[in-house]
Amino acid sequence: MDHHHHEQGSKDIESMEGAWRSIERNESSFYENEKESESAREPLLRKRTLNTTSQIAIVGANVCPIESLDYEIAENDLFKQDWRSRKKVQIFQYIVLKWTLALLIGLATGFVGFFNNLAVENIAGFKLLLTSTLMLEHRYITAFLTYGGINVVLAAASAALCAYVAPAAAGSGIPEVKAYLNGVDAYSILAPSTLFVKIFGSIGGVSAGFVLGKEGPMVHTGACIANLLGQGGSRKYHLTWTWLRYFKNDRDRRDLITCGSAAGVAAAFRAPVGGVLFALEEAASWWRSALLWRTFFTTAVVAVVLRSLIQYCRGGNCGLFGKGGLIMFDVSSSISTYSTADLIAIVFLGIFGGVFGAIFNYLVDRILRTYSFINDKGAPSKILLTITISILTSCCSYGLPWLASCTPCPADLHEQCPTIGRSGNFKNFQCPPGHYNDLASLFLNTNDDAIRNLFSGGTDNEFCISTLFIFFIAVYCLGLVTYGIAIPSGLFIPVILSGATYGRIIGTLLGPVSDLDPGLFAVLGAAAFLGGTMRMTVSVCVILLELTNDLLMLPLVMLVLLISKTVADSFNKGVYDQIVKMKGLPFMEAHAEPYMRNLVAGDVVSAPLISFSGVEKVGDIVLALRLTGHNGFPVIDEPPFSDAPELVGLVLRSHLLVLLKGKRFTKERARTGAGEVFQRFGAFDFAKAGLGKGLKLEDLNILQEEMDMFVDLHPITNRSPYTVVETMSLAKAAVLFRELGLRHLCVVPKTPGRPPIVGILTRHDFMPEHILGLFPHLHSHK
Amino acid sequence: MDHHHHEQGSKDIESMEGAWRSIERNESSFYENEKESESAREPLLRKRTLNTTSQIAIVGANVCPIESLDYEIAENDLFKQDWRSRKKVQIFQYIVLKWTLALLIGLATGFVGFFNNLAVENIAGFKLLLTSTLMLEHRYITAFLTYGGINVVLAAASAALCAYVAPAAAGSGIPEVKAYLNGVDAYSILAPSTLFVKIFGSIGGVSAGFVLGKEGPMVHTGACIANLLGQGGSRKYHLTWTWLRYFKNDRDRRDLITCGSAAGVAAAFRAPVGGVLFALEEAASWWRSALLWRTFFTTAVVAVVLRSLIQYCRGGNCGLFGKGGLIMFDVSSSISTYSTADLIAIVFLGIFGGVFGAIFNYLVDRILRTYSFINDKGAPSKILLTITISILTSCCSYGLPWLASCTPCPADLHEQCPTIGRSGNFKNFQCPPGHYNDLASLFLNTNDDAIRNLFSGGTDNEFCISTLFIFFIAVYCLGLVTYGIAIPSGLFIPVILSGATYGRIIGTLLGPVSDLDPGLFAVLGAAAFLGGTMRMTVSVCVILLELTNDLLMLPLVMLVLLISKTVADSFNKGVYDQIVKMKGLPFMEAHAEPYMRNLVAGDVVSAPLISFSGVEKVGDIVLALRLTGHNGFPVIDEPPFSDAPELVGLVLRSHLLVLLKGKRFTKERARTGAGEVFQRFGAFDFAKAGLGKGLKLEDLNILQEEMDMFVDLHPITNRSPYTVVETMSLAKAAVLFRELGLRHLCVVPKTPGRPPIVGILTRHDFMPEHILGLFPHLHSHK
């Protein structure tokens, strides 16, 4: 083992430990210098850990270690051996399994999505039915206490699940899935416990009447299901286990989780094409045509499952699950030809939608930072915060309708007025018979039903303008304060809800001068808000089309989305990108930052480099593994084995641990060759386990006399890692790193005669915080 | 200049020319050995040119040179200088221009698409009106002669345009656009003359009643428009020229052409979302989120333009352009809940659709190979072939309806029967009043109207089963023989037409046992055929949804597409991939072939390598440029300038030509530095011109005394080309090459002490024909 700045001979452990101590000293002083440059827009983690290269992240209000994923194929001898011996039947097994898994992911996500809706419809329906029965009996206080009490109990239960069982399940989950698909694996974000809490926490949260959605959690749920199925459930099922070994690598896992997140969107919105596009536009960082097809297959399965289950429920077998279940808004208002004045109105709708969206993103960021201090204090304060917000929400949704006056029911109606059952456009509330309270129709309903009411066409005067104003302000503010509490909470529904109200306000105001339906304006308003916060275009457009089942409004939706996204982009980033950054997840952007052109790869490599000889002393390996957290080490052959120092390749920590566990050591420094290793190990012994599941250094039990023995690293060394020359611009190196999905990028010297490797670039070396920390003067070039 | 196997000293031109002669000898003997391995599935070019590495391609029946595109940023001194001096205002200009170009592409493609439809509707409408008027007067022979005569004249005119003006405009154009977006530029495929012929040839071809579509040509038209606008039209417009210089590189051109091809699909089908997905799934090889948005903007503009123009035409200002213009089939048949029996029928529909699609692809391939011998003989034989097919088509469409018996008009109809005007479901043909000929309704109509008739719902007994059988066989065969003649011809319409007939046959047969409408079966049949031939899934699905405006059939369409694609994939490749391969376009697949794992990069590099010194003699450069067709040369610094031979980087042919044209030579071998070059050149002097537009070697006028002078190559050398070690597996090198969109990939030696570069990999070195030519034993591993 060898720090390459040392000379060849001096390899004693003492000097190495000394070197390490000095590095640690340097680092701590480095971080202390960093302290002064804190600001409100920085990742939350910097304040907590003083670690600028973000080896840990905040996942669901907790700090946890993260790992980079590696999509490079490590071409070592074992891999080559495995490749040559791979039989036709194995390739067939792989293809069959790939499609079976896609099918299973679709089935499971479809069922979970349906179960989620069924539970919400029944719990929330029961709650609302009970409240309205009490209201009819004029027992208003009891009604409020019942309503608020059920909400608080549901909220507290969800928050407790989240806080004690799986903190990673809090929040939307889309930022975490997005980061995973970019190559960042944070501990437990896709664990079975997270899946469990995500499903039941989401049911509780939505039933508790919060202004939040089940769409984001469904995406996370889909990803968790995909991860779980890819692991084969548990080690107990030996039959599938042998087949599933093909999926024990980051590349196949990534594909499965892409399918899972698309399935999640498809299940949440009943939008199979929208799901594919969402995965493509927002979630995935890498994409290829073959994956498009597999994702499409998964979402098609979801659509079929949902359709069959809804068909089954039409028979009245599902309790209170009526037409309300699974949002699907048949707007189908015939669009009359729109005038120029309408177009101008729509342009303004888009512009202000963008502004509101940007403000929303800014405020979400600030509120999340504030909440993080509360959530830091532990599980009880998380639950307390959730209960506070729940009480606030209950007060709003029960209290504000008293401000609205009663409206007499319109004469020519197909539906009951006032509404008797659970859902419907005309809630009675405090009004005399034959009248309805339009604000209660929005507040005392599930969010899905409220959106359906807002989108409904041919109901121009159902909501008066003051009602819409009150509802807009309440929903916009409640949506802001709700995201960030410790329950699974999606952002789609709050954004659609406030956007639809905003659109309907505009539509109602324009009523006298426009031929367009206020329901159509509500759809356009929702599009404007979605464009302004999430900055998605094609997928939002297709999701809205599939929700409203009206293709003719496509050009208008497109126009609004383009305008609102453009406007909002001039203020800040999309809400998911913002959350990814705030959580400290080291996300690699698709494009290199401009200042990276002025740096070269050699400028940012982390020194000092720890490298191994081709045949290395066991003790040195163990020491290096113990002292560093590095996951890849260069292997260098030196004069007895080669003419001059020569880079053999890169060896991974996980492979080293497996090799050491095998204990095929030799007394002498001699090459044993690959044959020896093949006798001991099969190719899949080195397959990559999921995060936290692989061997750990503590699992090794190396005897003292073995520490002085040698082991040949050649067979497990990746002989051809991707390399760049130290003088390559950092921007070009970043493109290489990102496009190929690397975990380690070796930097080699430009001129001959120097040690054969300068350093290793990892994901953290490309992070703006790291680079700007090293070169503060670049801030001005930014 | 230096062949690296030579020793340092011997650099005389004689020895180099000797070397070259020996290479040429080797190559010719190599190609002669290749001759024996010909087969029917090989690229056509191999037979013609004996060039296995396909430096030329067949574009529209003519052989033409091709060039690889280069998406790597060549980081030489000039680029760095330019980057540092780039001002905020220039970045702003670039962004404004980017969006303006997207807008212009959308507008232009929308207008052209509308013009295309308008012309076809009027020409074909006039022809059909004239024919039916003559038929009503019982002048059957005159009617046939008029009908056939007009067809032949239109066909001959289109073929003449194609054969004499722009041979590249023949065929669909989608394979060429796909290859361009993969990085292959064949001469004149995006030229203004091609655009002209594509537009007018397509109008002629569609009006002539061929079984072909305008959809493929529209994609090519969109790409041509994008290319033309990106070039700024001509050098005359100096105002835009200075701004457009930012787009003089392959990367920005690629983005524009992606937008253009999406706009083409959007204009052809009025399917903006489908256009984006088509560009993503089928056309583009590289993709990123930002491009998704720009493409979406372009297609939105197309949709708005088309909508406005159709609105204008509703006023009756467009001649015969009625509801027939621009396919848009409002099926909107209410889907009754389907039974298990229906599902089984649909599964079989998908399976046989896949089989028919695979057979179609196989036969298209064989027929194209046969036609290529005819088309080879020159323009007159191309025109003759077209006229023959035209007469055959006329005979079928006028002759076959005589086989059908007359059907009495159904009683309860909203539309006229028999049809009086141009389009309509009930053509009178030879029948007495009050009757219609159902086969004539399909044949004597535009293809768009025939599809609309087949898709129409609630018309269960309009077509009898024998009619559908005759039409299916005729259309399937005519579609096959039509593709490949020298006119712009798309494959979408023939495939949809025969698929819809096939589906309607199944629907009619199942009529007694199924509740589903035969019109719905026609849509599903079209989906099955599209899946079976083109192998697209998501985009076809969305295009069909946007065409039929019925979202509820989505799960069924998905199911059919998945089945038919899976079935067809087990037989052969998609039709566009097949044509790309046959034309000899060196397309880089997204995944590496399995046998590439058994080879290393060093195995396939083309020897011998020609390299330059950092300061090189002008005469040697000129000679190397003259003797080789290489586009990149490594630059190596040698002992007077460095300690040991050291790779400086890569210099491009186009940059060398500009440098030589500048004539800043020195008498002595000395480094002049970058300053000298900056005085003479601006950054954009080295910007890449379009294919065939850059400087040529013949444009240089180097005097004899200048030949012995020296020029410093350092300022124009790309200092950090991407490199791989010679021992890296070819599969990994291919992934790097493809993902980064490279043109040259430098292979460096593994061990120190050897010349600093082993060779350069180009696109042709990764082609299966080249590799399997070098290593024939790999055929067995395939």
Interface residues (C-beta under 8 A of the other chain):
Chain A: E72 I73 E75 K80 W83 R84 P272 V273 V276 L277 L280 E281 W287 R288 S289 A290 L292 W293 F296 F297 A300 A303 V304 R307 Q311 T337 T537 V538 C541 V542 L545 E546 N549 L551 L552 L554 P555 M558 L559 L562 K565 A590 H591 R597 N598 S642 D643 A644 E646 R719 S720 Y722 T723 V724 V725 T727 M728 S729 A731 K732 V735 L736 E739 L740 K750 T751 P752 G753 P756
Chain B: E72 I73 E75 K80 W83 R84 P272 V273 V276 L277 L280 E281 W287 R288 S289 A290 L292 W293 F296 F297 A300 A303 V304 R307 Q311 T337 T537 V538 C541 V542 L545 E546 N549 L551 L552 L554 P555 M558 L559 L562 K565 A590 H591 R597 N598 S642 D643 A644 E646 R719 S720 Y722 T723 V724 V725 T727 M728 S729 A731 K732 V735 L736 E739 L740 K750 T751 P752 G753 P756
